[in-house]
Amino acid sequence: MARIKNRKALILSAVLLAPVVFVGAVWLWWSAHYIPSNIVNFHPKDFEAKAAAEFFYSVGDELKFGDEISPQSPTLMRGRIAHFLVSPDNGRIAAVVSGNLVVVIRTPLLIRQVAQVDTIFREPKPLGRQFFRDFEMQWSRDSKILYLVKDEFYETKGAQLFSDKAELWAYDVDANHLWIVLKPFPAGSFFLGQKSGIYFSVPTENGDLQLQCFDGKETHDIRVPYGQAIPVEQLNASFRESPFFSFDDFSGLDQMRAAKYLSTAKDEANGIEWLEAGNRRYLAFTIGVGFKGFYHCDQADQGEFLPGDRYFLFSNYCGNYEGQILLDSRTGDYERLPKDSRVYQTFNTESYPHFKITVDGIKAE
C-alpha cells in the first residue's frame, strides 16, 4: 500500500512539474535565440512641436486638448478611452470610457453622460438584454447631434452586425435629449444626407447588400448594379445630395494618410529597415529575431500625423527604447513621448473628400 501511495505521489509530482519544466525550457531557448531589434544611433532630442491646429489627445488616462502633446496641459476628463469620434467642429468628442458613452465638450468644459454601451462581439451573450453599441456612431454635419445604434442580444452565429433588433437613435448634445429615429435598423454602416436623409446598407435575401435611404417618413432603395460605385447625383432625384460621413478609428484612414507621406524601405544587405519620405531617410531599425522569426521593432505603419502633417507620432518596441516617438518630418529630429500618449482625430467627407459610395456605404480612397 505504501509503495502505491509513493508511486501516486511521484506521478502527481511529475505532472505538476511538467509545466514548470516546459516553461523553463522555453525561457532558456528564448534567452539563447532572442535578438532584439534596435533603433540605430538612437539620439532623441527635446523640441517644441506645435501642430497646425488644436486637437484632442490623452497622456495615460487623462484627456487633454491643445496644439501640442504636453502632460502639463489641463485635464478635461480621466478614464481609459476605447472607441471615439471627434465632432466636425473639433470641439466635442464622443468617447467610450469604462462601458459608458460620454460626450466631452471643450468650451465651456462639460461632460455629458449619454448611455451605457456594450460590444456585439460579447461571448456568451446575455440574451434578451438591450444595449447601445460601443461603435458605429456618427456626428451630424453641424456637430449638434450624435447618432448611435441600439440593439438587443439574441442567438446568432458570430457577431450580430446586421441585427433585426437594431434601432437608430439620436442624441442632442446641447439639449441632453436621446430619442429613437428609425426601427428596425439592420444596417452594417450608415451616412447622412444634406437634409433629413439617412443612408444605410442592409443585407438582401440572396446575401448581397442594398443601400437604402430613410427620408424622415419612409424608406426606399437606391437602385444601382451591385458592386459598382454610386454617383452622388444618383442618391436623390429631387436635389443634388451632399453626403456626410465621419471615418472612425476602424476605417484605417490615419494609416492610409500616413502611407502617402512616409514609408519603410529594407536594406537587406545590412539587415536594416529605414523610415523614409521620398529620398529622405529618418530612422533606421536593425533586424531582430523573436518567436515568430525575423522582425523590425517599429510600428510606423500604425502611426499618424498631427494636424498640419508635419509631426508624426508612432510606437515601437525596440531593445534600446520601447515607447512612442514624435518625428519632425521637416527637420528629421525626433523625441520621446510618454508611453501612453494617444491622439484623437476624426476625418470626414469634407476634411477628406476622397471617398466612394457603394452599397456598403462610404469608403475612403
N, C-alpha and C positions, 0 to 999 in steps of 0.2 A: 504493500500500500504506500509506504514511504517513497519507494522508487517511482511509482506512478505519479505521486504528487510532485516529486522533484522534476520529473520529465515534463509535466504540465507547466511547472514554473519556468523551466528552461525555454519551452516553446513560447510561452507568453512573453518572456523577456526578449526573445529573438524577434517576435512580431512587433513589440514596442520599439525595439532598437532599429528596426529596418528603415523607417522613415528618417531617423536621425543620421544613419549611415549614408542613406541616399542623398540627403541634403548636404552632408559634409563632402561627399564625393563631387557633387555638382559645384559646390563652392570652391573646392580645390581645382577642378577643371577650369572654372571661370577665372580664378586667380591666375592660372598658368597661361590661359589663352586670350584673356581680355586685353585689348589695346584701345585706349581712349582716343577719340577724335578731338583735336585741339584747334584753337584759333592760332594761326601763325602770326608771330610778332604782335602779340596782344598788347596794345598800348592805348587804352581808353583815355579820353580827356573829359574835362568838365567844361561845358559851354552853354550859352543861352540858346534855347531852341523854342522860339515863339512861332507858332503856326500862323497861317494867314487869317484864321478866324477862330473864335472860341468853340469849344466842344465839350461834351460830357466825357468824363473818364473816371477811373477809380484806381486807388492805390490800396491794395488789400481789400477790406470790405467797406471802404469809405468812398462814397460817390462825390465827385467834385466837378467843377466847371471852370474853364479858363482857356487861355491860348497857349499854355504850356503844361507839361506834366510835372506837378510840384506837390510833394507830400505836405507842404506847409500851407497850401491854399485851404480856404474854408470847406468844411464837410457839409454836404447837403443832406445826406442820408447814410445810415450804416446798414450793412447787410450784403450778403453774397448774391450777386445778380446772376440769374440763369439766362433766360431769353429777354430780349429788349427790342424796342422800336422807338427811335427818336422822331419827334414830330417834324413836319416840313419846315416850320419856322425856327427849328433848332432850339426852342425854348422849353420844351417838355420832353420827358422820356417815360415811356411805359415800360415797366420792368417787373420781372417775376422774381420775388425775393421770399425764400422760405415758404413756398406754396401759396403765396399771395400775389395778386396783380395790383401794382400801385402805379400811380402817375405822379412824377415829381415835376412840379412847376418851378422854374428857376427864379423868376421875378414876378411878384414877391414870392419868396420861398413858401411853397405849400405842398404837402404830400397827401394825395387822395388815395384812399383805400377802395379799390374797385370791386374785387371779388376774390374768393379762394379759387385756385386753379389746380388742375391735375394733368397728367400726361395720358395720351391714348395708348401709350406703349406699356402701361402698367400690367404686371402679371403677379399673382392672379388678379383678375378684375373684380371689384366689388359690385357685382351685378345689380342693376336697378338704381344705382346712385347717380344723380345728376351732378354735373360739374362744368366749369368753364375750362376750355383748353388753354394750355400754357404757351401756345404759339398760334400762328395763323391770325395775327392781329393786323389791322390796317387803320392808318390815320386818314381822316378827311383832308382834303386839299388845304383847308383853312386852319388846320390844327385844333379844331374845337371838338371834333367827335372821334372817338376811338371805337372801331368795330371789333367785335370778338365773337367767338363761336361757343355756344353752349351745347353740351352733349349728355348722353346717358350711357353708362357702361352696360353692354349686353354681350352675349356669347357670339364671338366671331373667331375666325381663323386669322391670327395676327392682329395688327393694329386696325382700328375702325376709322380709317381716314375718310372714306365716303360713307358716312353714317346716316342711316334713315332717321335717326333720332336727333340729329343735329339741328340747331336753330341759330340764326344770325341775330345778334344783339348789338345795340349801340349804346355808348356811354358819353354823355355830355359832360365834359370836364368842368366847365365853369358852373353849370347848374347842379353838378354832382347827382346826375339822374341816369339810370340804366333802364332800357326798355327793349322789347323784342321788335325786330324788323321783319323777319321772314321765317316761316316754319312750314314744311321741313326745309332743311338746307344741306343736302347731301353733297357738299362741294369739296373738291380737292384743293382749290385755290379760288381767289376772287379778286376783282379790282373794281374801282369806282368810275362812274361816268361824270360828265360835266354837270348834269343836273341831279336828278334823284336816281339815276340808273345804277344798278349793281350787277356786274357781270360775273358769272361763276361757271365752273366746269363740273359736270355731273356724269356719272357712268351711264352707258346705254345698256340695253338688254344683251347686245352682242359683244359686250366687253370693250367697246370704244368709249371715247369721251365726247360730250356735246357741250358747247358753250351756250349758255342761256343768259337772258337779261331780265331783271326784275325792274320795272319802271315806277314802282311805288304802288301799283294797283294789281298788275298781272305779270305773268312770266311768259316769255316766248323764246324760241330757239333762234340762234344766229346761224343761218344756213351757209355752210361752206364745205367744200370737199375735205374729207378727213386727211390730216397730215399736211395741209397747206397753211401758209401764213395768212392771217386775216387782215386785209387793209382796214385802216381806221374808218374810211368812209362807208365800209360795209357794216359797221356796228349799228348805225341808226340811219334810217331813211328820212327822218323828219328834219334832222340838223346834223352838222358835222360834229361828231363826238370828239371829246378830249379826254382820253383815258388817263386815270391817275392810279399809281401803284407804288408802294414802298417796298424796296428789296430788303428782306430781313436777313439775319445773320446766317440763315441756311442757304441763301442764294449763291454764296461764294463770290459775290461781286467785288468785295475788297481784294480778294486774291486775284481776280481777273484784272482789276485795275493795276495792281502791283506788278503783275506779269508784263504789262505793257511798257513799264519803265525799267524794271530790274529782272535779271535772270541769273542763272548759275551756269558755270562752264567748268568742265572737268579737265584737269591736266593729268591724264592717265599715266604719263611717264614718271611724274613726281608724286602721284597719289594725292593730289590737291584739288579741292573744289573752290572756285572763285565766285564771289558775289559781284556782279558787274552790271553796268548800264552802258550799252553801246560799246565804245572802245575803252571805257574807263573801268578799272578794277578797284574794288574797295577792300574787301576782307577775304582771306583765304583760310580754308579749313583742311586739316590733314585727314587722311583716311583712318578709320578705326575698325576694330573687329569686335563684334558682340555676339549675342546668342543667335541672331538672325543673319550673321555674316558681316560683310563689309558695310560701313555706313559713314556718313558725314553728319556732324553734330548740329549743323544749323537747321533752323526751321523757317528760313526766309520765304518759302513758298506759302506760308500761312501768315505772313506779316501784313501790315497795312500802313498806308501813308497818313500822316496828319493832314488837316486841311491846308491846301496850298501845294501839296505833293512834293515838298522839299524834304521833310523829315520822315524817315521810315522806321517803324517800330517792329521788331521781330524777336522771337525767343530762340534760345539754343540750350543744349545740354552737353557742353563740351567739358573735357577733362580739366582745363585750366580756367573755365568760367561757365557756370550754369545760372542762367537768368535771362534778363531782357536787355537788348541793346537798342539805342536810338541812333540811327545813322543820318548824318547830314549829307545828302546826295550831292550837294553843291561843292562842299569843301573836302569830303571824304573823311572828316572827323567822326568819331563815334564815342558814345558814353554809356556807362552802365545805368540802368534804371532799377528801382525797387522791383523785386521778382514778380510781385502780383500786380503790376501795372496793366491796365486794360483800357482801351479806347472804345467809345461807343459812338458810331456814326451810322446813319441810315441814308442811303441814296434813294431817290425816287425817279419817276419818269420825267421829271422836269430838271433835276440836277444831273441825271444821267439818261439822256434821251436816246440811248442806243438799245433798243429792245424790239421784240417782235411779239405779235399776238397770235396765239394758236388756240385750239380747242382746250388746251391745258392751262390757259391763262396767259399772263405776261412773263416773258423770259428775257433776261439781259443777254446782249450780244457783244 
